[in-house]
């Protein structure tokens, strides 16, 4: 069974009950954390939580990178007020918790850079497999400097 989410993601369940969820943010060279990603992953998680016969999940990317992190354009367009920023962060981190609480094993197939929120997807999974390629990097930004840069951009 195969399903496509508004051309952003594909969802395929094989005969063994393993779902492959492939991220493919349209109109972008990389998968990034934005409203389209959020809507898609929430829809995927709703479906996974209700899926009969589910035995496992593999998360992959159709892009050259796995996931580049936050969409800077979306972040700059958001409300810079502290309460609004807090709500945005809470909203966008909720899918990670849902992912790590799935009742089946979750593996990520990291085919390139997995940075910031992309690396958080990897950390929410039970298993991580990364391609043997020097361009495949994983990591989180330095919290203080990233927060300062983001805050400066929002307040500019």
C-alpha positions as CSV (number, residue, x, y, z in Angstrom):
1,X,0.0,0.0,0.0
2,X,1.4,3.4,-1.0
3,X,0.1,6.9,-0.2
4,X,1.4,10.3,-1.1
5,X,0.8,13.3,1.3
6,X,0.3,16.4,-0.8
7,X,3.6,15.6,-2.7
8,X,5.6,16.2,0.5
9,X,5.9,12.6,1.8
10,X,5.3,9.1,0.7
11,X,4.0,6.3,3.0
12,X,4.4,2.7,1.9
13,X,3.6,-0.4,4.0
14,X,5.1,-3.7,2.9
15,X,3.8,-7.3,3.3
16,X,5.8,-7.6,6.6
17,X,4.0,-4.6,8.2
18,X,6.9,-2.2,7.9
19,X,6.1,1.3,6.8
20,X,8.6,3.4,4.9
21,X,8.0,7.1,5.4
22,X,10.0,9.1,2.9
23,X,10.3,12.9,3.4
24,X,10.3,14.9,0.2
25,X,9.4,18.6,0.8
26,X,8.3,20.0,-2.6
27,X,9.8,23.1,-4.0
28,X,12.9,22.8,-1.8
29,X,16.3,21.4,-2.3
30,X,16.3,20.0,1.2
31,X,13.7,18.8,3.8
32,X,13.2,21.5,6.4
33,X,11.1,22.1,9.4
34,X,8.2,24.3,8.4
35,X,4.4,24.2,8.5
36,X,4.2,21.7,5.6
37,X,6.6,19.4,7.4
38,X,4.6,19.7,10.6
39,X,1.3,19.0,8.9
40,X,2.7,16.0,7.1
41,X,4.5,14.4,10.0
42,X,1.3,14.8,12.2
43,X,-0.7,13.1,9.5
44,X,1.9,10.3,9.2
45,X,1.9,9.9,13.0
46,X,-1.9,9.8,13.1
47,X,-1.8,7.0,10.5
48,X,1.0,5.1,12.2
49,X,-0.7,5.2,15.6
50,X,-3.8,3.7,14.0
51,X,-2.1,1.3,11.5
52,X,-3.2,-2.3,11.9
53,X,-0.5,-4.9,11.7
54,X,2.3,-2.4,12.0
55,X,5.7,-4.0,12.8
56,X,8.2,-1.2,12.2
57,X,8.9,2.1,10.6
58,X,11.7,3.3,8.5
59,X,12.2,7.1,7.9
60,X,14.1,8.1,4.8
61,X,14.6,11.1,2.6
62,X,14.2,11.5,-1.1
63,X,16.6,14.5,-1.0
64,X,20.4,14.5,-1.1
65,X,20.3,15.5,2.6
66,X,18.3,13.8,5.2
67,X,16.9,16.9,6.9
68,X,18.5,20.4,7.0
69,X,16.8,21.6,10.2
70,X,14.6,24.7,10.6
71,X,13.2,26.6,7.6
72,X,14.9,30.0,8.1
73,X,12.3,31.8,6.0
74,X,9.4,30.4,8.2
75,X,11.3,31.3,11.3
76,X,12.0,34.9,10.2
77,X,8.3,35.3,9.3
78,X,7.1,34.1,12.7
79,X,6.0,36.3,15.6
80,X,9.1,37.3,17.7
81,X,7.2,37.7,21.0
82,X,8.6,35.4,23.6
83,X,5.2,33.7,24.3
84,X,4.7,33.1,20.6
85,X,8.2,31.7,20.2
86,X,7.6,29.4,23.1
87,X,4.3,28.1,21.6
88,X,6.0,27.6,18.2
89,X,8.8,25.5,19.8
90,X,6.3,23.4,21.9
91,X,4.2,22.8,18.8
92,X,7.2,21.7,16.6
93,X,8.8,19.4,19.2
94,X,5.6,17.5,19.9
95,X,6.0,15.1,16.9
96,X,9.4,14.0,18.2
97,X,7.8,12.7,21.4
98,X,5.0,11.0,19.4
99,X,7.6,9.3,17.2
100,X,9.6,8.0,20.1
101,X,6.5,6.6,21.8
102,X,5.4,4.5,18.9
103,X,4.8,0.9,20.0
104,X,7.1,-0.5,17.2
105,X,10.8,0.0,16.4
106,X,11.6,3.1,14.3
107,X,14.8,3.3,12.2
108,X,16.1,6.3,10.2
109,X,18.1,5.9,7.0
110,X,20.4,8.9,7.1
111,X,21.5,9.5,3.5
112,X,23.2,13.0,4.1
113,X,23.2,15.8,6.5
114,X,20.8,15.6,9.5
115,X,21.1,18.9,11.3
116,X,19.2,20.6,14.1
117,X,15.6,19.4,13.9
118,X,16.7,16.7,11.4
119,X,19.0,15.2,13.9
120,X,16.3,15.4,16.5
121,X,14.2,13.1,14.3
122,X,17.1,10.7,14.3
123,X,17.4,10.9,18.1
124,X,13.7,10.2,18.5
125,X,14.1,6.9,16.6
126,X,15.2,3.6,18.1
127,X,17.9,2.9,15.4
128,X,20.0,5.1,13.2
129,X,21.9,4.0,10.1
130,X,24.1,6.6,8.2
131,X,25.6,6.3,4.8
132,X,29.4,6.1,4.6
133,X,29.9,9.4,3.0
134,X,31.9,12.4,4.2
135,X,29.0,14.7,3.3
136,X,26.8,12.9,5.8
137,X,26.9,15.0,8.9
138,X,24.7,14.9,12.0
139,X,24.5,17.4,14.8
140,X,22.7,20.2,16.7
141,X,23.7,23.9,16.7
142,X,25.4,25.3,19.7
143,X,22.3,26.3,21.7
144,X,23.4,29.7,22.9
145,X,24.8,30.9,19.6
146,X,21.8,29.5,17.7
147,X,19.3,31.1,20.0
148,X,21.2,34.4,19.8
149,X,21.3,34.3,16.0
150,X,17.6,33.4,15.8
151,X,16.6,36.0,18.3
152,X,18.6,38.7,16.5
153,X,17.0,37.8,13.2
154,X,13.5,37.8,14.7
155,X,14.1,41.2,16.3
156,X,15.8,42.8,13.3
